[in-house]
Amino acid sequence: MKNLLMIIISGSLFFVGTNIFSKEKTTITWARFDLPPIWIGTGKFADQGIVDYQRKIYERELTNFNHKWIIVNPRRLIELVKDKTQLYCNDGYLFPPGGNQDLIWSEAPTIVTPNHLIVRKELVKKLPIKNGKISLDEVLQLKKFLLSYSPGLPYGGTVNKVLAKHQSNKFLQPVAQKDQFAALRLLSAKRTDLVLGYPFMLTYVKDFLGLKGEFVPVLMEENSDYYPYYVVCNKHPDGQKAIEEINKVIRKYRKTKEYDRGTERWYPESTLKEYHLRNKY
């Protein structure tokens, strides 16, 4: 009886001990933006954005972590990553390494197309396009074509400087940022001639909003570089470990059909060819 009691006590201590010393998985909270079709937070295409497909691979491969996601705006992300008690990551961070002391950067998984000048197809032959590119500055100097844009958005390269230079130009039409597709709606309704935006937005807008018309994205001389984006995590105790695991996944899957599924889905054909030519990662 005494031996049986000792066995029961020993077993109980082992059970308690394993619960005390076992470590639960850390949860990665993926702080996503709602910027279709890079991230798609709601609607019939929810979680089918360009970066969404890549995040699903990270979630599947990083089995040492639990995963959940939330939708935030960029300002909220910067606030969240200061909290080191929770592990926050973002899967499509455009700023290069070193710009935020609260973050750890992954390797660059791939590249993203720059903003283009989106044109109604019937106007293409009337524009000064040379070797597949167009000068935004030259177009605005012509004062013939109405350009819609969202003031305050960073369009990359020297585009914003050109817009500031022509601020008094009556052929510049500001559009509120609240509706990110407002300018494309105007383009579809033939109430503007040109729009600044990402080419992949055209495919999404046509599928999601059913806008009519034929549009052509044209690369601008002021912003012709395709640039990398990154996965970033905050400096939680497991942040570095998460990035190391994410880097392994990036090396394994970059340039695969599964990893590029969102890119193949949303990039217009002409831009997709350029993407594959430029993608050196």
C-alpha positions as CSV (number, residue, x, y, z in Angstrom):
1,M,0.0,0.0,0.0
2,K,2.9,2.3,0.9
3,N,4.6,1.6,-2.4
4,L,1.4,2.3,-4.4
5,L,1.0,5.6,-2.6
6,M,4.5,6.6,-3.5
7,I,3.9,5.8,-7.1
8,I,0.8,7.9,-7.2
9,I,2.6,10.8,-5.5
10,S,5.5,10.6,-7.9
11,G,3.2,10.5,-10.9
12,S,1.3,13.5,-9.6
13,L,4.6,15.5,-9.1
14,F,5.7,14.6,-12.7
15,F,2.4,15.7,-14.1
16,V,2.5,19.0,-12.2
17,G,6.2,19.5,-13.1
18,T,5.6,19.1,-16.8
19,N,2.9,21.7,-16.7
20,I,5.0,24.1,-14.8
21,F,8.1,23.8,-17.1
22,S,6.5,23.2,-20.5
23,K,6.4,26.3,-22.7
24,E,3.3,27.3,-24.6
25,K,3.7,28.4,-28.1
26,T,4.1,32.1,-28.7
27,T,1.3,33.7,-30.8
28,I,2.3,35.8,-33.8
29,T,-0.3,38.5,-34.4
30,W,-0.2,39.4,-38.0
31,A,-1.1,43.1,-38.2
32,R,-2.4,43.5,-41.7
33,F,-3.6,46.5,-43.6
34,D,-6.7,46.6,-45.7
35,L,-5.3,47.7,-49.0
36,P,-6.8,45.6,-51.8
37,P,-5.5,43.7,-53.6
38,I,-2.2,43.6,-51.6
39,W,-4.2,42.7,-48.5
40,I,-7.9,42.0,-48.8
41,G,-9.6,42.2,-45.4
42,T,-13.3,41.9,-46.3
43,G,-15.6,41.0,-49.2
44,K,-15.8,38.1,-51.6
45,F,-12.0,38.2,-52.1
46,A,-11.2,38.4,-48.4
47,D,-7.7,36.9,-47.5
48,Q,-6.9,36.4,-51.2
49,G,-4.6,39.4,-51.6
50,I,-1.0,39.3,-53.0
51,V,0.6,39.2,-49.6
52,D,-2.3,37.2,-48.0
53,Y,-1.3,34.1,-49.9
54,Q,2.3,34.5,-48.7
55,R,1.2,34.9,-45.1
56,K,-0.7,31.6,-45.3
57,I,2.5,29.9,-46.1
58,Y,4.3,31.4,-43.1
59,E,1.4,30.3,-40.9
60,R,1.5,26.8,-42.2
61,E,5.3,26.4,-42.0
62,L,5.9,28.2,-38.7
63,T,4.5,25.4,-36.6
64,N,6.4,26.5,-33.4
65,F,4.1,29.5,-33.3
66,N,0.3,30.0,-33.0
67,H,-1.1,32.6,-35.5
68,K,-3.9,35.1,-35.6
69,W,-4.4,38.3,-37.6
70,I,-5.9,41.7,-37.1
71,I,-6.5,44.6,-39.5
72,V,-4.8,47.9,-38.6
73,N,-3.8,51.1,-40.3
74,P,0.0,52.0,-40.7
75,R,-0.1,54.4,-37.7
76,R,-1.7,51.8,-35.5
77,L,1.0,49.2,-36.5
78,I,3.8,51.6,-35.4
79,E,2.0,51.9,-32.0
80,L,1.6,48.2,-31.6
81,V,5.2,47.2,-32.3
82,K,6.3,49.2,-29.3
83,D,4.6,46.6,-27.0
84,K,7.3,43.9,-26.5
85,T,4.9,41.7,-24.4
86,Q,3.2,40.5,-27.6
87,L,4.7,39.4,-30.9
88,Y,3.4,41.5,-33.8
89,C,4.5,40.9,-37.4
90,N,3.6,42.6,-40.7
91,D,4.0,40.7,-44.0
92,G,4.4,43.4,-46.5
93,Y,6.5,46.3,-45.1
94,L,7.7,48.7,-47.7
95,F,10.3,50.6,-45.7
96,P,13.9,49.4,-45.9
97,P,15.8,47.9,-42.9
98,G,16.9,50.3,-40.1
99,G,14.1,52.8,-40.2
100,N,12.4,51.8,-37.0
101,Q,14.3,50.6,-33.9
102,D,11.3,48.6,-32.7
103,L,11.4,46.2,-35.7
104,I,13.4,43.3,-37.0
105,W,13.5,42.8,-40.8
106,S,13.4,39.6,-42.8
107,E,15.2,39.1,-46.1
108,A,13.3,40.7,-49.0
109,P,11.0,37.9,-50.3
110,T,10.2,39.6,-53.6
111,I,9.5,43.0,-55.2
112,V,6.5,45.1,-55.9
113,T,5.7,47.2,-58.9
114,P,5.8,51.0,-58.5
115,N,2.9,53.3,-59.0
116,H,2.1,53.8,-62.7
117,L,0.2,56.4,-64.7
118,I,-3.1,54.6,-65.6
119,V,-4.5,55.8,-68.9
120,R,-7.7,55.2,-70.8
121,K,-6.8,53.0,-73.7
122,E,-8.1,55.4,-76.4
123,L,-5.7,58.1,-75.1
124,V,-2.5,56.0,-75.3
125,K,-1.5,57.1,-78.8
126,K,-1.9,60.8,-77.9
127,L,0.5,60.7,-75.0
128,P,4.3,61.2,-75.2
129,I,5.2,57.6,-74.3
130,K,8.9,56.7,-75.2
131,N,10.3,53.2,-74.8
132,G,7.4,52.1,-72.6
133,K,7.8,55.0,-70.2
134,I,6.2,58.4,-69.8
135,S,7.3,61.6,-68.1
136,L,4.7,62.8,-65.6
137,D,6.3,66.3,-65.7
138,E,6.0,66.4,-69.5
139,V,2.4,65.3,-69.4
140,L,1.4,68.0,-66.9
141,Q,3.2,70.6,-68.9
142,L,1.0,69.8,-71.9
143,K,-2.1,70.9,-70.0
144,K,-4.3,68.7,-72.1
145,F,-5.1,65.7,-69.9
146,L,-6.9,65.7,-66.6
147,L,-5.0,63.8,-63.9
148,S,-6.7,62.5,-60.7
149,Y,-4.6,61.7,-57.6
150,S,-4.9,61.6,-53.8
151,P,-2.9,64.4,-52.1
152,G,-0.7,63.2,-49.3
153,L,-0.1,59.7,-50.6
154,P,3.5,58.8,-51.2
155,Y,3.7,57.8,-54.9
156,G,7.4,57.0,-54.8
157,G,10.4,58.3,-56.7
158,T,10.1,62.0,-57.5
159,V,6.4,61.8,-58.3
160,N,5.3,63.8,-55.3
161,K,7.9,66.6,-56.1
162,V,6.4,66.8,-59.6
163,L,2.9,67.1,-58.3
164,A,4.0,69.8,-55.9
165,K,5.6,71.7,-58.8
166,H,2.4,71.7,-60.8
167,Q,0.1,72.3,-57.8
168,S,-1.6,75.3,-59.5
169,N,-2.2,73.3,-62.7
170,K,-5.9,73.2,-63.4
171,F,-5.4,69.7,-65.0
172,L,-4.6,68.3,-61.6
173,Q,-7.8,66.9,-59.9
174,P,-7.4,66.0,-56.2
175,V,-9.5,63.1,-54.9
176,A,-10.2,62.2,-51.3
177,Q,-8.2,59.4,-49.8
178,K,-11.3,57.9,-48.0
179,D,-12.2,56.0,-51.1
180,Q,-9.0,54.6,-52.6
181,F,-10.8,53.6,-55.8
182,A,-12.5,57.0,-56.3
183,A,-10.0,58.1,-59.0
184,L,-10.5,54.8,-60.9
185,R,-14.3,55.3,-60.7
186,L,-13.8,58.7,-62.4
187,L,-11.6,57.1,-65.0
188,S,-14.2,54.5,-65.7
189,A,-16.9,57.2,-66.0
190,K,-14.6,59.2,-68.4
191,R,-14.6,62.1,-65.9
192,T,-10.8,62.1,-65.9
193,D,-8.1,61.0,-68.3
194,L,-5.2,59.8,-66.1
195,V,-4.8,58.3,-62.7
196,L,-1.9,57.6,-60.4
197,G,-2.0,54.1,-58.9
198,Y,-0.7,50.5,-58.8
199,P,-1.4,48.4,-61.9
200,F,-2.8,45.5,-59.9
201,M,-5.6,47.7,-58.6
202,L,-7.1,47.7,-62.1
203,T,-7.7,43.9,-62.0
204,Y,-9.2,44.1,-58.5
205,V,-11.4,47.1,-59.3
206,K,-12.8,45.4,-62.5
207,D,-13.5,42.2,-60.6
208,F,-14.8,43.7,-57.4
209,L,-16.6,46.9,-58.6
210,G,-17.4,45.8,-62.1
211,L,-16.0,49.0,-63.6
212,K,-16.1,49.3,-67.4
213,G,-13.5,50.5,-69.8
214,E,-10.1,49.5,-71.1
215,F,-7.1,51.0,-69.1
216,V,-3.4,50.8,-69.7
217,P,-0.7,51.2,-66.9
218,V,2.3,53.1,-68.1
219,L,5.6,53.2,-66.2
220,M,6.7,56.7,-65.2
221,E,10.2,58.0,-65.6
222,E,9.9,59.6,-62.2
223,N,9.3,56.3,-60.5
224,S,10.3,53.3,-62.6
225,D,12.1,51.1,-60.0
226,Y,10.5,48.0,-58.7
227,Y,11.4,47.8,-55.0
228,P,11.5,45.1,-52.4
229,Y,9.2,44.7,-49.4
230,Y,9.8,42.7,-46.2
231,V,8.3,40.8,-43.3
232,V,8.9,42.6,-40.0
233,C,8.4,41.6,-36.4
234,N,8.7,43.6,-33.3
235,K,11.5,43.0,-30.7
236,H,9.5,40.6,-28.6
237,P,11.7,37.9,-26.9
238,D,10.7,35.5,-29.8
239,G,10.8,38.2,-32.5
240,Q,14.3,37.2,-33.8
241,K,13.4,33.5,-33.8
242,A,10.3,34.3,-35.8
243,I,12.2,36.2,-38.4
244,E,14.8,33.5,-38.7
245,E,12.0,30.9,-39.3
246,I,10.4,33.3,-41.8
247,N,13.7,33.7,-43.7
248,K,13.9,29.9,-44.1
249,V,10.4,29.9,-45.6
250,I,11.2,32.8,-47.9
251,R,14.3,30.9,-49.2
252,K,12.3,27.8,-49.7
253,Y,9.2,29.3,-51.5
254,R,10.2,32.5,-53.2
255,K,9.6,32.4,-56.9
256,T,7.4,29.3,-56.6
257,K,3.9,29.3,-58.0
258,E,2.4,29.0,-54.6
259,Y,4.3,32.0,-53.3
260,D,3.5,34.1,-56.4
261,R,-0.2,33.0,-56.5
262,G,-1.5,36.5,-55.5
263,T,0.9,38.2,-57.9
264,E,-0.3,36.0,-60.8
265,R,-3.9,36.6,-59.8
266,W,-3.9,40.4,-59.6
267,Y,-1.1,41.8,-61.8
268,P,-2.1,42.8,-65.3
269,E,-0.4,40.7,-68.0
270,S,1.9,43.5,-69.2
271,T,3.1,44.3,-65.7
272,L,3.4,40.7,-64.7
273,K,6.0,40.1,-67.5
274,E,8.0,43.1,-66.3
275,Y,7.7,41.8,-62.7
276,H,9.3,38.5,-63.6
277,L,12.0,40.2,-65.6
278,R,13.0,42.5,-62.7
279,N,12.6,40.0,-59.9
280,K,16.2,39.1,-58.9
281,Y,15.4,37.7,-55.5
